[in-house]
Amino acid sequence: MKADVTPTLSYFKDHVFVCQNERPAGHERGCCHSKGATKLRNYMKVRAKEMGLPQTRINTAGCLDRCELGPVMVIYPQGVWYRFETMADIDEILQRHLVDGEIVERLRLSDLPAGLDQEAVGRA
């Protein structure tokens, strides 16, 4: 018998995972921490509270394995990945994605694993 995976109401409407992984200085892949992710995640938590987003959880994440692109976050349940660099980027993601329900295309990362392109996936 299969498990019932019918969507139900969730404790959080949106769950944001912000990579905070830290690697040694000079590591070939880099890391989100050295690119300012911690400061921006802290800012995001404060802004989400100020904006009155009580059903939104901003969490620290370990390595999300997109180090070269960082800093990165992923927002569930939509599964949308973003790269961000500034407080203005965070504000835009909070307002447009979490409040207005839009994807911020200019900050969005591809959903495809590294090395795959959309055309190749479409042919498969």
Contacts in CASP RR format, 6 or more apart in sequence:
PFRMAT RR
TARGET T0000
AUTHOR 0000-0000-0000
METHOD contacts of the structure
MODEL  1
MKADVTPTLSYFKDHVFVCQNERPAGHERGCCHSKGATKLRNYMKVRAKE
MGLPQTRINTAGCLDRCELGPVMVIYPQGVWYRFETMADIDEILQRHLVD
GEIVERLRLSDLPAGLDQEAVGRA
10 77 0 8 1.000
12 55 0 8 1.000
12 56 0 8 1.000
12 57 0 8 1.000
13 55 0 8 1.000
13 56 0 8 1.000
14 53 0 8 1.000
14 55 0 8 1.000
14 56 0 8 1.000
14 57 0 8 1.000
14 75 0 8 1.000
14 76 0 8 1.000
14 77 0 8 1.000
14 78 0 8 1.000
14 98 0 8 1.000
15 56 0 8 1.000
15 57 0 8 1.000
15 59 0 8 1.000
15 75 0 8 1.000
15 76 0 8 1.000
15 77 0 8 1.000
16 44 0 8 1.000
16 56 0 8 1.000
16 57 0 8 1.000
16 58 0 8 1.000
16 59 0 8 1.000
16 73 0 8 1.000
16 74 0 8 1.000
16 75 0 8 1.000
16 76 0 8 1.000
16 98 0 8 1.000
17 59 0 8 1.000
17 60 0 8 1.000
17 61 0 8 1.000
17 64 0 8 1.000
17 73 0 8 1.000
17 74 0 8 1.000
17 75 0 8 1.000
17 76 0 8 1.000
18 32 0 8 1.000
18 37 0 8 1.000
18 40 0 8 1.000
18 41 0 8 1.000
18 44 0 8 1.000
18 58 0 8 1.000
18 59 0 8 1.000
18 60 0 8 1.000
18 61 0 8 1.000
18 71 0 8 1.000
18 72 0 8 1.000
18 73 0 8 1.000
19 32 0 8 1.000
19 37 0 8 1.000
19 61 0 8 1.000
19 62 0 8 1.000
19 63 0 8 1.000
19 64 0 8 1.000
19 66 0 8 1.000
19 70 0 8 1.000
19 71 0 8 1.000
19 72 0 8 1.000
19 73 0 8 1.000
20 32 0 8 1.000
20 33 0 8 1.000
20 37 0 8 1.000
20 38 0 8 1.000
20 41 0 8 1.000
20 60 0 8 1.000
20 61 0 8 1.000
20 62 0 8 1.000
21 31 0 8 1.000
21 32 0 8 1.000
21 33 0 8 1.000
21 61 0 8 1.000
21 62 0 8 1.000
21 63 0 8 1.000
21 64 0 8 1.000
21 67 0 8 1.000
22 31 0 8 1.000
22 33 0 8 1.000
22 34 0 8 1.000
23 29 0 8 1.000
23 30 0 8 1.000
23 31 0 8 1.000
23 33 0 8 1.000
23 34 0 8 1.000
23 67 0 8 1.000
25 34 0 8 1.000
29 67 0 8 1.000
29 68 0 8 1.000
30 67 0 8 1.000
30 68 0 8 1.000
31 63 0 8 1.000
31 67 0 8 1.000
32 64 0 8 1.000
32 67 0 8 1.000
32 70 0 8 1.000
32 71 0 8 1.000
32 72 0 8 1.000
35 70 0 8 1.000
35 71 0 8 1.000
35 85 0 8 1.000
36 71 0 8 1.000
37 70 0 8 1.000
37 71 0 8 1.000
40 71 0 8 1.000
40 84 0 8 1.000
40 85 0 8 1.000
40 86 0 8 1.000
40 87 0 8 1.000
40 89 0 8 1.000
40 90 0 8 1.000
41 58 0 8 1.000
41 60 0 8 1.000
43 87 0 8 1.000
43 90 0 8 1.000
44 58 0 8 1.000
44 90 0 8 1.000
44 93 0 8 1.000
44 94 0 8 1.000
45 58 0 8 1.000
47 90 0 8 1.000
47 91 0 8 1.000
47 94 0 8 1.000
48 56 0 8 1.000
48 58 0 8 1.000
48 94 0 8 1.000
48 98 0 8 1.000
51 94 0 8 1.000
51 95 0 8 1.000
51 99 0 8 1.000
53 94 0 8 1.000
53 98 0 8 1.000
53 99 0 8 1.000
56 98 0 8 1.000
61 73 0 8 1.000
61 74 0 8 1.000
64 72 0 8 1.000
64 74 0 8 1.000
66 72 0 8 1.000
66 81 0 8 1.000
66 109 0 8 1.000
69 83 0 8 1.000
69 109 0 8 1.000
70 83 0 8 1.000
71 83 0 8 1.000
71 84 0 8 1.000
71 85 0 8 1.000
72 81 0 8 1.000
72 82 0 8 1.000
72 83 0 8 1.000
72 84 0 8 1.000
72 109 0 8 1.000
73 81 0 8 1.000
73 82 0 8 1.000
73 84 0 8 1.000
73 93 0 8 1.000
74 80 0 8 1.000
74 81 0 8 1.000
74 82 0 8 1.000
75 82 0 8 1.000
75 93 0 8 1.000
75 97 0 8 1.000
75 98 0 8 1.000
78 103 0 8 1.000
79 111 0 8 1.000
80 97 0 8 1.000
80 103 0 8 1.000
80 108 0 8 1.000
81 108 0 8 1.000
81 109 0 8 1.000
81 110 0 8 1.000
81 111 0 8 1.000
82 89 0 8 1.000
82 93 0 8 1.000
82 97 0 8 1.000
82 104 0 8 1.000
82 107 0 8 1.000
82 108 0 8 1.000
82 109 0 8 1.000
83 107 0 8 1.000
83 109 0 8 1.000
84 90 0 8 1.000
84 93 0 8 1.000
84 107 0 8 1.000
89 107 0 8 1.000
92 104 0 8 1.000
92 107 0 8 1.000
93 104 0 8 1.000
93 107 0 8 1.000
96 102 0 8 1.000
96 103 0 8 1.000
96 104 0 8 1.000
97 103 0 8 1.000
97 104 0 8 1.000
110 118 0 8 1.000
112 118 0 8 1.000
112 121 0 8 1.000
END
